C-alpha cells in the first residue's frame, strides 16, 4: 500500500473513534437506563404473578360452575315418556322438549332384522323445536324445556304441558294419533298473554333428522333418499339426492318430506310454512346413516289461541295407495299430493305407471298370487300390448334382410366416394319394394315408455320389500351370490345372480338378432358394440332390485320366443317375391311428393359436391 492509502485508513479510524467518544452516554444517562430496565423486570414479574392468581381464580370458578351444574342435573326432573300406538305405528313422546323421540313402524323391519319393528328415528337422530320470545325478551327453545305429561281418557291422545310463570298459564302440545300413519300436533296456549311477547304472530321452527340406513343396498337407498317439499300452489320442489344441497324458499310451503327409499317423515302445516331454509347433507358410508335433513322455517301463531296452530306428521311407508288416500274426497286445490313421494318417472312414464302398471299390479296381487307369478303375468301382459309394434319392427328388419343381395349390388356399383349416389339408389330400392327404414325404429319408440315404466316402478314398489323368490331373499334389493372385500369399479363388491342370468339371456338374444339382420360388412364395429351392450347391462344393473332383473330376464325369454315364432311365420323368399311384385306395380306410378322432394334435395347436394370438387381442383 502506498502513502495515500495509509493516510486514508488513519483518517477513517480517527473519525470512528471521535464519533464514539462524542456519543458515549454520560453517567446520568447510564443510571436512567438501568432504572428503566429494573422497572421492566419488575413489571414482568408482576404480570406472571397476576396470571397465576387469575388461573387460580378461573379454576375455582370452573369448580364452582361444575358443582352448580351437578346440582342442576340432580334437581332436573326425571324424563317421562308417553306412548301412542295403533295397529301400524308406535310413538314415544318425551317430557324433554315435549316431542316425538321415537317412531316405529310395526308392519316393517329393517334389513337383516326380522324381530324388531323398523324405527324411523330415535331420540339422538331427530330434534324438533319452536323458538319462544318471553315478555321480557328472553329467547327460549322448546327443545331445551321440560314439559309435564297430562293424563287423558283417550289412549291415542297425549298432552305435553309447558308451564308458565303462573299456575294459570301454560302451552300445550296436543298429539292425536289416527288409525294409520298420521298424527296431529296442535299448539294450544292458555293465558300466555303475560308470558310471551305481545307482538309475536309467528314462531320459528327447527326440524332436524338423520336418516338411518334401512336397506341392504346403500347405493339405491342414497339415490331415492331426498328432501322434498310442496308449495301451497301444488308445485313440487326437491333438493339434490346425490350431493350436499340447500335451498332458501320464500314462497309458502304446505309440507316438507324427509324421504328415504321406502319410508318418509313428512311435516304438514295446517296453514303453511314461510321463510324456509332447507339443507340436505350426505352422510359417510360407514356412519350407518344416509342423509341428514334440516329445516328452519316459521309458522303463524295466535297468542290468544283463537286461531289454532297445528301440524300433521306422516310417519310411514312410501306406499302409493296409502299416500294417495289422503286426497280422497278433498278439493283439488287442497290436496296434499303425498303420492308424489313415490318416484314413478317422467310425465308420460308416470302416466303409464298410474294408468296401467299399478292397476295391473294391484289386480294380480289381489288374487293372492306369489310375487314371482305376479311379475310373470305383468311381463306377459306388457309383451302382448307391445306385440304389434314388435312384429312391425321385426317384419321391417326381415324385408331389409331379404333385400341384402340387392343392397350389396348397389354398394359395389357405387363406391364409398359416391356415398350420395349410393344412398339415393338405396332409397329408390326401398321405395319400389315398399320398405321404410323408419318402420323398424318407430315401433321401438312406442314401446320404450312402457319399458321405462317398469324400470321406474319395480325398484320403488314397497310391495316387493321383503318378498323372496328362489335364492333372492328380498326382491327390492340385489340378490348377491358372491361377495368380496374390495370394490371393483362400476361392479361393486358383489355379483347378483338375476342380473347375471339377465346378461346371459341378453347375449343370446343379441346373437339371434345379429344372425337375422342385414349388416353392412364395413360396419363391423357396430356388430361388436351390439355384443358389448349386454356386458354393460351387467355393470349397470348389478346393484338394482332383483325384481327388476327378474322382470328383464322374463322379458328377454319371451322376446326370444317371439323372434323364433316370427322367423318361422315370415318366409324371406315369399317376402322377396312380394316386394318384387310391388316394385313392378310402382314402376309406372308417380313418385310421392315426399320422395320427389327428397330426391331433389339429393340431386342438389350432389351438384354442390361436384362444384366444390371442381373448385378444389382449380386451387
C-alpha positions in Angstrom: 0.0 0.0 0.0 1.2 3.5 -0.8 1.3 6.5 1.5 -2.1 7.9 0.5 -3.8 4.6 1.4 -2.3 4.6 4.9 -3.4 8.2 5.4 -7.0 7.3 4.3 -7.2 4.4 6.8 -5.9 6.6 9.6 -8.5 9.3 8.9 -11.4 6.8 8.9 -10.2 5.3 12.2 -10.0 8.8 13.7 -13.5 9.6 12.6 -14.9 6.4 14.1 -13.1 6.9 17.4 -14.2 10.6 17.6 -17.8 9.7 16.8 -17.9 7.0 19.5 -16.4 9.4 22.1 -19.0 12.1 21.3 -21.9 9.7 21.5 -20.9 7.8 24.7 -23.7 8.2 27.3 -23.0 10.1 30.5 -23.2 8.7 34.0 -26.6 10.2 34.5 -27.9 8.5 31.2 -26.4 5.2 32.3 -28.2 5.4 35.6 -31.5 6.2 33.9 -31.2 3.2 31.5 -30.6 0.9 34.5 -33.7 2.3 36.2 -35.8 1.6 33.2 -34.5 -2.0 32.9 -35.3 -2.6 36.6 -38.8 -1.3 36.1 -39.4 -3.6 33.1 -38.2 -6.6 35.1 -40.5 -5.7 38.0 -43.5 -5.3 35.7 -42.9 -8.7 34.0 -42.7 -10.4 37.4 -46.0 -8.7 38.4 -47.7 -10.0 35.2 -46.5 -13.5 35.9 -47.9 -13.3 39.5 -51.2 -11.9 38.2 -51.6 -14.6 35.7 -51.0 -17.2 38.4 -53.7 -15.7 40.5 -56.1 -15.4 37.6 -55.6 -19.1 36.8 -56.3 -20.0 40.4 -59.5 -17.9 40.3 -60.6 -19.5 37.0 -60.0 -23.0 38.4 -62.1 -22.1 41.4 -64.9 -20.7 39.2 -64.8 -23.8 36.9 -65.1 -26.0 40.0 -68.0 -23.9 41.3 -69.7 -24.0 37.9 -69.3 -27.7 37.6 -70.7 -28.1 41.1 -73.6 -25.9 40.3 -74.2 -27.8 37.1 -74.2 -31.1 39.0 -76.8 -29.6 41.4 -78.9 -28.6 38.4 -78.7 -32.0 36.9 -79.6 -33.6 40.3 -82.6 -31.3 40.6 -83.7 -31.8 37.0 -87.0 -33.7 36.7 -86.8 -37.3 35.6 -87.6 -37.8 31.9 -91.1 -39.2 31.3 -92.3 -41.0 28.2 -95.8 -41.2 26.8 -96.6 -43.9 24.2 -99.3 -43.7 21.5 -99.9 -46.8 19.4 -102.3 -48.2 16.8 -102.0 -51.2 14.6 -99.4 -49.7 12.4 -97.4 -47.0 14.3 -95.9 -46.7 17.8 -94.8 -43.3 19.0 -92.8 -42.4 22.1 -93.1 -38.8 23.3 -90.6 -37.4 25.8 -91.2 -34.8 28.5 -87.9 -33.3 27.5 -89.0 -30.9 24.7 -92.4 -32.4 24.5 -91.6 -34.1 21.2 -91.7 -37.5 19.5 -88.4 -39.1 20.2 -89.1 -42.5 18.6 -91.3 -43.6 15.8 -91.7 -47.4 15.0 -93.5 -48.9 12.0 -95.0 -52.2 13.3 -95.6 -53.7 9.9 -92.0 -53.4 8.7 -88.5 -54.5 9.7 -85.0 -53.1 8.9 -82.9 -55.3 6.6 -81.4 -58.2 8.5 -83.8 -57.8 11.4 -86.8 -59.9 11.5 -87.7 -59.3 15.1 -87.8 -55.6 15.9 -90.1 -53.2 14.1 -88.5 -50.7 11.8 -87.5 -47.5 13.7 -87.7 -44.3 11.6 -85.7 -42.3 14.1 -84.6 -42.4 17.7 -84.0 -39.6 20.3 -80.5 -38.8 19.2 -81.4 -38.9 15.5 -84.2 -36.3 15.5 -84.9 -32.9 17.0 -88.0 -30.7 16.7 -88.4 -27.4 18.5 -90.0 -23.9 18.4 -88.5 -20.6 19.5 -90.4 -18.6 22.1 -89.8 -14.9 23.0 -90.9 -14.0 26.5 -92.5 -10.8 27.6 -89.1 -9.6 28.9 -87.4 -10.5 25.6 -85.8 -13.8 26.7 -85.4 -16.3 23.9 -86.4 -19.9 24.8 -86.2 -23.1 22.7 -88.9 -25.7 23.5 -86.4 -28.5 22.8 -84.5 -27.4 25.9 -87.5 -27.1 28.2 -89.3 -29.6 30.4 -92.9 -30.5 29.7 -95.3 -32.2 32.0 -97.5 -35.1 30.7 -101.2 -34.5 31.3 -103.4 -37.6 31.7 -106.2 -38.1 29.1 -109.0 -40.5 28.7 -108.2 -41.2 25.0 -105.4 -43.8 24.6 -104.5 -42.2 21.2 -104.2 -38.7 22.6 -101.3 -37.2 24.6 -100.9 -33.7 26.1 -97.4 -32.4 26.9 -97.7 -29.2 29.0 -95.2 -26.4 29.3 -96.0 -24.4 32.4 -95.7 -20.6 32.6 -94.6 -18.5 35.5 -98.1 -18.5 36.9 -100.2 -21.5 37.7 -102.9 -20.3 35.3 -100.6 -20.0 32.2 -99.3 -22.9 30.1 -98.6 -24.0 26.5 -99.9 -27.4 25.5 -98.6 -29.7 22.8 -101.6 -31.9 21.9 -100.9 -35.1 20.0 -103.7 -37.2 18.4 -102.9 -40.4 16.6 -105.2 -41.5 13.7 -105.9 -45.1 12.6 -102.9 -45.2 10.2 -99.6 -43.3 9.9 -100.8 -39.8 10.6 -100.5 -37.9 13.9 -101.8 -34.4 14.5 -99.9 -31.9 16.7 -101.7 -28.7 18.0 -100.2 -25.8 19.9 -102.7 -24.7 22.4 -101.7 -21.6 24.5 -103.6 -20.8 27.8 -103.3 -17.4 29.4 -99.9 -16.8 27.8 -100.5 -13.1 27.1 -98.4 -12.2 30.1 -95.8 -14.8 29.4 -94.9 -14.2 25.7 -94.1 -11.0 23.8 -97.3 -9.4 22.6 -96.0 -8.6 19.1 -95.3 -12.3 18.3 -97.5 -13.5 15.5 -95.3 -16.4 14.3 -92.9 -18.9 15.7 -89.6 -20.1 14.3 -89.4 -23.8 13.9 -86.4 -26.1 13.7 -86.6 -29.7 12.5 -83.6 -32.0 12.0 -83.5 -35.7 11.3 -80.8 -38.2 10.5 -82.0 -41.0 8.1 -80.7 -44.4 9.1 -79.8 -47.0 6.5 -82.7 -49.4 6.5 -81.9 -51.4 3.3 -79.2 -53.7 2.2 -78.3 -51.7 -0.9 -77.0 -48.4 0.3 -76.4 -47.1 -3.3 -80.0 -47.4 -4.2 -81.2 -46.0 -0.8 -79.0 -43.0 -1.3 -80.4 -42.5 -4.8 -84.0 -42.3 -3.6 -83.4 -40.5 -0.3 -84.3 -36.9 -0.8 -85.7 -33.8 0.9 -88.9 -32.8 -1.0 -91.5 -30.2 -0.3 -94.7 -28.9 -1.9 -95.7 -25.3 -2.2 -99.2 -24.2 -1.4 -100.0 -24.0 -5.1 -99.2 -27.7 -5.6 -95.8 -27.3 -7.2 -93.2 -29.9 -6.1 -89.6 -29.0 -5.3 -86.7 -31.1 -4.1 -83.0 -31.0 -3.1 -80.3 -33.0 -4.8 -80.2 -36.6 -3.9 -76.5 -37.1 -4.8 -74.7 -34.3 -3.1 -75.0 -31.8 -0.3 -77.6 -29.2 -1.1 -79.5 -26.3 0.4 -82.4 -24.1 -0.6 -84.0 -20.8 0.6 -87.7 -20.8 -0.2 -89.6 -17.5 0.0 -92.9 -19.0 -1.2 -95.4 -20.6 1.2 -94.8 -24.3 1.8 -97.5 -26.8 2.6 -95.5 -29.8 3.6 -91.8 -30.9 4.0 -90.8 -34.5 3.4 -87.7 -36.2 4.7 -87.7 -39.1 2.3 -85.9 -42.5 2.2 -86.2 -45.2 -0.4 -89.3 -46.8 1.1 -90.2 -44.6 4.1 -90.8 -40.9 4.9 -91.2 -38.4 7.7 -93.5 -35.6 6.5 -94.4 -32.4 8.3 -97.6 -30.9 7.1 -98.8 -27.5 8.1 -102.5 -26.9 8.8 -101.9 -23.4 7.3 -98.4 -23.1 5.7 -94.7 -22.6 6.4 -93.0 -19.4 5.4 -89.4 -18.1 5.0 -88.0 -21.6 4.9 -84.4 -22.8 4.6 -83.8 -26.5 3.7 -80.5 -28.4 4.0 -79.6 -31.9 2.9 -76.2 -33.4 3.9 -74.9 -36.8 2.6 -73.5 -38.9 5.3 -70.4 -41.1 5.1 -70.8 -44.7 4.1 -69.7 -46.1 7.4 -71.8 -43.9 9.6 -74.9 -46.0 9.4 -76.9 -43.1 8.0 -77.9 -42.0 4.5 -78.7 -38.3 4.8 -79.2 -35.5 7.4 -82.0 -33.1 6.7 -82.6 -29.8 8.5 -85.4 -27.2 8.2 -85.6 -23.7 9.6 -88.9 -22.1 8.9 -91.8 -20.2 10.7 -95.4 -20.8 11.3 -98.3 -18.4 12.2 -99.1 -18.3 15.9 -102.1 -16.7 17.7 -101.1 -15.9 21.2 -104.7 -15.7 22.3 -105.4 -19.2 20.9 -108.4 -18.0 18.8 -106.7 -19.5 15.7 -105.0 -22.8 16.3 -101.5 -23.5 15.1 -101.2 -27.2 14.1 -99.2 -29.7 12.1 -99.6 -33.3 10.9 -96.8 -35.8 10.9 -96.9 -38.6 8.3 -94.5 -41.3 9.6 -94.9 -44.2 7.3 -94.1 -46.1 4.1 -93.9 -44.6 0.6 -96.9 -46.7 -0.5 -98.7 -45.2 -3.4 -102.2 -46.0 -2.4 -101.7 -45.2 1.3 -100.4 -41.7 0.3 -102.9 -41.1 -2.4 -105.8 -42.0 0.0 -105.2 -38.7 1.9 -106.6 -36.8 -1.1 -109.8 -38.8 -1.3 -112.8 -36.5 -1.1 -110.6 -33.4 -0.9 -111.0 -30.4 -3.1 -108.4 -30.2 -5.9 -106.7 -27.1 -4.6 -106.4 -28.6 -1.0 -104.9 -31.9 -2.0 -101.6 -32.9 -0.3 -100.3 -35.0 -3.3 -98.2 -37.0 -0.9 -98.1 -39.8 -3.5 -95.5 -37.7 -5.3 -93.1 -39.1 -2.8 -93.2 -42.3 -4.8 -91.0 -41.7 -7.9 -92.7 -43.1 -11.0 -90.6 -41.4 -13.7 -91.1 -38.6 -16.2 -94.6 -37.3 -17.0 -95.5 -39.8 -19.8 -93.8 -42.7 -17.9 -95.6 -41.7 -14.7 -98.9 -41.6 -16.5 -98.3 -45.2 -17.8 -97.5 -46.3 -14.3 -100.6 -44.8 -12.7 -102.9 -45.8 -15.6 -101.6 -49.3 -16.4 -98.8 -50.7 -14.3 -100.1 -50.0 -10.8 -103.7 -51.1 -11.5 -102.4 -54.3 -13.2 -100.1 -55.0 -10.2 -103.0 -54.4 -7.8 -105.2 -56.8 -9.8 -102.7 -59.7 -9.8 -101.6 -59.2 -6.1 -105.3 -59.1 -5.2 -105.7 -62.6 -6.4 -103.3 -63.7 -3.7 -100.6 -64.9 -6.1 -96.9 -65.1 -5.3 -94.9 -62.0 -6.2 -92.9 -64.0 -8.8 -96.1 -65.1 -10.6 -97.4 -61.5 -10.4 -94.3 -60.2 -12.2 -94.5 -63.0 -14.7 -98.1 -62.2 -15.5 -97.3 -58.5 -15.8 -94.5 -59.3 -18.2 -96.8 -61.4 -20.4 -99.5 -58.6 -20.5 -96.9 -55.9 -21.4 -95.5 -58.1 -24.1 -98.9 -58.6 -25.5 -99.6 -54.9 -25.5 -96.4 -54.1 -27.4 -96.6 -57.2 -29.6 -97.9 -55.4 -32.7 -95.1 -52.8 -32.6 -92.5 -55.6 -32.1 -94.0 -57.5 -35.1 -93.9 -54.4 -37.4 -90.3 -53.8 -36.4 -89.2 -57.4 -37.0 -91.0 -57.5 -40.3 -89.2 -54.4 -41.5 -85.9 -56.0 -40.5 -86.8 -59.2 -42.3 -87.6 -57.2 -45.5 -84.3 -55.4 -45.4 -82.6 -58.8 -44.8 -84.3 -60.1 -47.9 -83.1 -57.2 -49.9 -79.5 -57.7 -48.7 -78.2 -59.1 -52.1 -79.6 -56.0 -54.0 -78.2 -53.6 -51.4 -74.8 -55.3 -51.7 -75.0 -54.9 -55.5 -75.7 -51.2 -55.1 -72.7 -50.9 -52.7 -70.5 -52.5 -55.4 -71.8 -50.2 -58.1 -71.3 -47.0 -56.1 -68.0 -47.0 -54.1 -67.7 -45.1 -50.9 -66.5 -42.0 -52.7 -70.0 -41.7 -54.2 -71.9 -42.0 -51.0 -74.8 -39.8 -52.1 -75.4 -41.8 -55.3 -75.3 -45.0 -53.2 -77.9 -43.5 -50.7 -80.1 -42.3 -53.5 -80.1 -45.7 -55.2 -80.8 -47.5 -51.8 -83.7 -45.2 -51.1 -85.1 -45.8 -54.5 -84.8 -49.6 -53.9 -86.7 -49.2 -50.6 -89.4 -47.1 -52.2 -90.0 -49.6 -55.0 -90.0 -52.5 -52.6 -92.4 -50.8 -50.2 -89.9 -50.8 -47.3 -89.4 -47.9 -44.9 -86.2 -47.9 -42.8 -88.1 -45.9 -40.2 -90.7 -48.6 -39.8 -88.3 -50.6 -37.7 -87.4 -47.7 -35.4 -90.8 -46.1 -34.7 -92.3 -49.2 -33.1 -89.3 -49.3 -30.7 -90.0 -45.7 -29.7 -93.7 -46.6 -29.0 -92.8 -49.4 -26.6 -89.9 -47.6 -24.9 -92.2 -45.6 -22.4 -93.8 -48.9 -21.4 -90.4 -50.5 -20.7 -89.3 -47.4 -18.8 -92.5 -47.5 -16.7 -91.5 -50.9 -15.3 -87.9 -49.6 -14.9 -89.2 -46.9 -12.5 -92.0 -48.9 -10.8 -90.3 -52.1 -9.6 -87.3 -50.6 -7.7 -89.7 -48.2 -5.8 -92.6 -50.6 -5.1 -92.6 -51.2 -1.4 -94.7 -54.3 -2.0 -91.5 -56.1 -3.2 -89.7 -55.3 0.0 -89.0 -58.4 2.0 -90.6 -60.7 -0.7 -88.5 -63.7 -1.6 -88.1 -65.7 -4.8 -85.9 -68.7 -5.1 -82.5 -67.7 -3.9 -83.4 -64.0 -3.6 -84.5 -63.1 0.0 -85.6 -59.6 -0.9 -86.7 -58.6 -4.4 -86.4 -54.9 -3.6 -82.6 -55.1 -3.4 -79.8 -57.0 -5.2 -79.5 -60.8 -4.8 -75.8 -61.3 -4.3 -74.4 -64.8 -4.7 -70.7 -63.7 -4.4 -69.2 -61.1 -2.1 -65.6 -59.9 -2.0 -63.8 -57.5 0.3 -62.8 -55.0 -2.3 -64.5 -52.7 -4.7 -64.4 -53.4 -8.5 -65.1 -50.1 -10.4 -68.7 -50.0 -11.7 -69.4 -53.5 -10.4 -69.0 -53.0 -6.7 -68.3 -55.7 -4.1 -70.8 -58.4 -5.1 -72.3 -60.2 -8.1 -76.1 -60.5 -8.4 -77.5 -63.8 -9.9 -80.6 -62.5 -11.5 -78.5 -59.8 -13.1 -76.0 -62.4 -14.3 -78.8 -64.5 -15.8 -80.3 -61.5 -17.5 -76.9 -60.7 -19.0 -76.5 -64.2 -20.4 -80.0 -64.1 -21.9 -79.2 -60.8 -23.4 -76.1 -62.2 -25.1 -78.3 -65.0 -26.5 -80.9 -62.5 -27.8 -78.2 -60.3 -29.4 -76.7 -63.3 -31.2 -80.1 -64.4 -32.6 -80.8 -60.8 -33.7 -77.4 -60.3 -35.4 -77.8 -63.5 -37.3 -81.2 -62.5 -38.7 -80.3 -58.8 -39.6 -78.7 -57.4 -42.7 -75.5 -55.8 -41.7 -73.0 -53.7 -43.7 -69.6 -55.5 -43.9 -68.0 -52.1 -43.4 -69.8 -51.6 -40.1 -68.2 -54.4 -38.1 -67.6 -52.0 -35.2 -71.4 -51.7 -34.7 -71.6 -55.5 -34.5 -69.1 -55.6 -31.7 -70.9 -52.8 -30.0 -74.1 -54.8 -30.0 -72.3 -57.6 -28.1 -70.8 -55.1 -25.7 -74.2 -53.8 -24.6 -75.2 -56.9 -22.6 -71.9 -56.7 -20.7 -72.6 -53.1 -19.9 -76.0 -54.1 -18.5 -74.2 -56.4 -16.1 -72.4 -53.5 -14.6 -75.4 -51.2 -14.7 -78.0 -53.5 -13.1 -75.8 -55.3 -10.6 -76.9 -53.0 -7.8 -80.6 -52.8 -9.0 -83.5 -54.5 -7.4 -83.6 -58.3 -8.0 -87.3 -57.9 -9.0 -86.3 -55.6 -11.9 -83.6 -58.0 -13.2 -86.1 -60.9 -12.8 -88.6 -58.9 -15.0 -86.0 -58.2 -17.7 -84.9 -61.9 -17.6 -88.6 -63.0 -18.2 -89.0 -60.3 -20.9 -85.9 -61.5 -22.8 -87.1 -65.1 -22.7 -90.4 -64.1 -24.1 -88.7 -61.8 -26.7 -86.5 -64.7 -27.9 -89.6 -66.9 -28.2 -91.4 -64.2 -30.2 -88.4 -63.9 -32.5 -88.4 -67.6 -33.2 -92.1 -67.6 -34.0 -91.7 -64.5 -36.2 -88.9 -66.2 -38.1 -91.0 -69.3 -38.6 -94.0 -67.3 -39.7 -92.2 -65.0 -42.1 -90.6 -66.6 -45.2 -87.8 -64.5 -46.7 -88.3 -65.8 -50.2 -92.0 -65.2 -50.0 -91.4 -61.6 -48.8 -88.9 -61.1 -51.6 -91.4 -62.2 -54.2 -94.0 -59.8 -52.8 -91.5 -56.9 -52.9 -90.6 -57.7 -56.5 -94.3 -57.6 -57.4 -94.6 -54.4 -55.5 -91.7 -53.0 -57.5 -93.4 -53.8 -60.8 -96.6 -52.2 -59.6 -94.8 -49.0 -58.6 -92.6 -48.9 -61.7 -95.0 -46.8 -63.7 -96.5 -44.9 -60.8 -95.7 -41.3 -60.0 -93.5 -40.8 -57.0 -94.9 -39.3 -53.9 -94.4 -35.7 -53.2 -92.1 -36.6 -50.2 -89.9 -38.8 -52.4 -89.7 -36.2 -55.1 -88.6 -33.6 -52.6 -86.1 -36.0 -51.1 -84.6 -36.9 -54.5 -84.5 -33.2 -55.4 -82.5 -32.4 -52.3 -80.2 -35.3 -53.0 -79.6 -34.0 -56.5 -78.9 -30.6 -55.2 -76.4 -31.9 -52.7 -74.7 -33.9 -55.5 -74.5 -30.7 -57.6 -73.0 -28.7 -54.7 -70.5 -31.5 -54.0 -69.3 -31.6 -57.7 -68.9 -27.8 -57.7 -66.8 -27.9 -54.5 -64.6 -30.6 -56.1 -64.0 -28.6 -59.2 -63.2 -25.5 -57.2 -60.7 -27.5 -55.1 -59.0 -28.8 -58.3 -58.6 -25.2 -59.7 -56.8 -24.2 -56.5 
